[in-house]
Amino acid sequence: MGQAEPVREAMAHLRALFELGPGAQANRTSTHPSTGETKTCEHCGAPGEWVSYREGSGVWELTCRCAEEKAAEEDRQARAVQEARWQAEKLERLFEQSNLGPRFLACTFDAWRDRPGAAGAFRSARQYAESFEARQEDGRGLILFGDAGNGKSHLAAAIVNELVGRGVPCVFQTVPALLRRVRATFSRDSDASEEEILSALVEAPLLVLDDAGAEKHTEWGESTLYYLVDERYRHQLPVVVTSNLNLSGLEAAIGFRAVDRLIETCEMVEITATSYRQELARKRPRTYAEGPRA
């Protein structure tokens, strides 16, 4: 029979596709319809396929499922990069991207100075940044709490700096500043609507709520924070929180419902180190004003 049988099988396949009409999948055959040639994929070693994407064109290309899967994955990754770029541009417009400011832009893991009572928090924060792709899948967050000045905001900023460097859009906001930003949309002169600000905070791959509990408690503030936490909870989007308050204090400050969702989805890490700012102040040379001479 030689090459006749494979050709007849290919032609039968073509006729079947033709009868299906527009929308049928590309024509495929393991042997070239004209030459009967067979080949294996140079990448995976599986039998290759001759494919014609235009019925009746007579143009056949050698391909493999692995090549098509690779092309589909590359296309998915390219679309994900583009979506991240669009999201970063939106966040940049609304919040100046991470909104870290000069001081916290310098807060990296490499710049961290380890001290007693802070080593565990450093390991947790660094591991969180390194495994963030998994955190995007499971929505797990991080709560860093302890006394003022012991490095909570530094570690939260280090997470953001690490992720932004890897192309992950993030929003870093102190809670008082975040509430002021939302409240500013009530003005006629606002450059953004409340809905636009809230949707950006809900959709950001990572939202850092710095210094939670420092804001003056109001029913509106508690309701706004609950909305953000709840929406991110529902969509399995991670939140990192820093606070000077313990759990009961945080509940009193931002509300039981918000904290209830946070403790379900976040690792809680207490930092017991002393205030680094006060340590620096003690190391600075003291100067005394010269008093009046007798």
N, C-alpha and C positions, 0 to 999 in steps of 0.2 A: 504493500500500500504506500510505502514511502511517506512523502509529506502530505499525501492527499487527505488522509483521515483527520489530522490536526486542522487542516485548512477548512474541511467541511464542518468540523465542530465550531471553529471560529466564525464561519459564515452563519451557522445556525444561531449562534449567540448574537451576532449582529442583527439578524432578522428579528429575533425575539425582542431585542432592545428597540428596534425600529417600530415594532407593533405597539410597544408601550408608549411611544410618542415622547413629547417634550417632558423634561424632568427626570428621564431615566438616568441611571448612574452611568459613569464612564464604562466603555467596553473593555473587558479584561480577558486575557487568555495567557496560559503559561507558555505557549509557543507562538512564535511570530507567524501571523496568518499567511504570509507570502513565502517565507524561507523555512518555516518549521524550526527555527533556531530556538534553543532553550539556554538560559543562563541562570547562574545563581547570584544572589546579592553579594557584592564585595564587602558589605558592612556586617551583615548578620549571618550570611551563609545559607539563607533560605532560598528556595526557588523564586526567581524574579518573575514579574508579570509584564506582559506587553499590554500597554494601555493606549486606547485611542479616545481622546477627549472630544473629538468632533466626528460624529458618526458619518461614515462615508468619505472622510477626508483622505483615507489611505495612509495617514501619518500615525505611526505607532512608536511609543517611547517605552524604554525599559525602565521599570520602577519596582519598588518593593513596599510592602506595608510599613516597614520600619522607616523608610524615607518619608512616606506620607505622614506618619505619626510624628516624626521629627519636625517636619515642616509645620504641622498643626500646632505643635508645642512652641515652636519659635514664633508663630503668629500670635499665640496666646500670650507669650511673654512680652512681645512687642506692644500688644494692646494694653497689657497691664502697666508697662512702663509709661505709655502715653496717658493712661488714666491717672496714674500717680503724678505725672507732670501737671496735668490739668488741675488736679486737686491741690497740689502744692501752690500753683499760681493763685487759686481761689483763696487759700489760707493766707498766702503772702499779702494779698490785697486786704483781707479783713483783719488779720492779726499780725502782720509783718512776720509771717511764718511762725517760727517757734516763739518769738517775742521774748527771747532770753535777755537781751541787753548785753552790754560789754562785759560786765562782771561775770555773768553766768556763761557767756560764750567761752570763757577761759576755764570753766569747770569741766574737766575731763577725768576719765579714770586714771590716766597717766599723771595728772596733776594732784591726785588725791594723796593726802598725808595721813597714813594710818595712825590711829591712836587707840588706847584701851577703851573698849566698849563700842567700837565702831567697825571692827573687822568683819563681823558677820553680816552687817548691813552692806558693806562694800561688796562682799562676795555675792550676796543676793542680787544687788543692783547690776553688777557686771554680768552675772549669769542671765538675768532677765533680758538685758540688751542683746547678749549673744544668741539667745534662743527666741528672739522676738517673732520670727516667722511662725513658730509653734504657738506663741501667745496670740497671734492673729487668728489662728485656727480655733483655739479653745477659749479665747477671751479672758484669760487670767490676767489679773492686775497685781499691783504692789502697793502696800501702805507702809510708809516710813514714819514712825512717830517717836517722840522724845522731846527733851528740853530744847529750848531755843539755842541756835548757834552750833549745834553738834554735827552738822554736815548733811542734813536731810535734803535740803534744796540743792546742794552741790551734787549729790548722787542722782537726784532726779534730773538735773540739768545734764549730767554726764550721760545718762541714758538717751536724752533727746539729742545731744551732740553726736553721739555714736550713730543713732538711727538716721538723723538728717544727713550725716556723711555717707550713709548707705542708700540715700535717695528715698527714705521713708518720711512722708509729711507728718509733722507733729505740731501740737499746740501746747505751749507751756504758759500757764496763766496763774497768777495768784488769784485766789478766790475773790478777794475784794475787788481786784482789777477786772476780773471776768464779769462780776455783777454790774460794775460801773459801765462796762462795754455794752452789756445787754440793755441797761437802763438808758444809755445814750441814744438808743434807737427810737426812743419815745419822742425825741425832738424832731421838729420839722426839718431841721438842717442836717439830720443824720445822713451819712453816706451809705448806709445799709439798713435794711429792715430787720426787725426782731426775728422774723422767720429765717432770714438769710444767715444771721449770726448763729442762731440756735442750730440750724441744720448743719452748718460748718463744724460746730463743736460736737455734734452727734456723729458726723461722718468721718472725722479725722481718724486715721489709723491708730494714733495714740493721743490721748488727752491727759495732760498732767495738771492736776489741781493742787497748786502749791499753797501752803499755809492755810489749809482748810480750818475753819473755826476762828480765824482772825477777824472775820467780817462781823459787823454789828448784826445781830440776829433780827430778822424780820420775817413775817409770814411769806411775803413775796420772794425773798431770797431763798428761804427753805424750799418753797415750791419750785423755783427755777432750778436749784441744784438737784432736787429729786427728779425733775423731768429729764435733765441731762444724764444722770446716773441710770435712771430706769430705761431710757431709750438705748443707751449703750449696752446695758444689761440684756435687753431683749434681742439686740443684734449681735451679741457676743463680741463687743468691741472693748479692748482693754483700757483701764484707767489706772494711772499712778497718782497716789495721794500722799502729800506730806502734811504733818500737823504737829503742833506742840502739845496737843491734847491726847489723853488716853481715850479708850473706847467710850466710856460713859460720858466724858466731856465732849467727845465728837458727836455723840448722839444728841446731846443737849444743844450743840451749836448748829448742826446741819439737819437734824431730824432723824428719828429712828428708822424710817422707811428707807432713806438713802443709805444709811450705814448698814442696815440689814442686807441690802444687795451687795454692798462693797465687801463685807466680811465673807460673804458666800463665794465671791469670785476673786478675792485678793489674798495674797500672802501678806501676813502682818509681821513687820520686823521692827522691834524696838531698838533704838540707839541710846545707849546709856552713857556715852562719852560726854565729857564736860564741854562747855562752850569754847570753840576754837577762837572765836573773836575775842573773848575775854583773855584767853591764853596769849594771843598776840599783843593785846593791850598791856598785859603785865610785863611782857618782854621789851616793850618800847622804853627807851630812856625817859625818865621823868624830868621835866623842867619846872622850875618854880619861879614865879614872878618875884623879883627883888622887892622887898618891902620898903617902906619909907625909912630913911635913916634917922636915927635918934639925934 
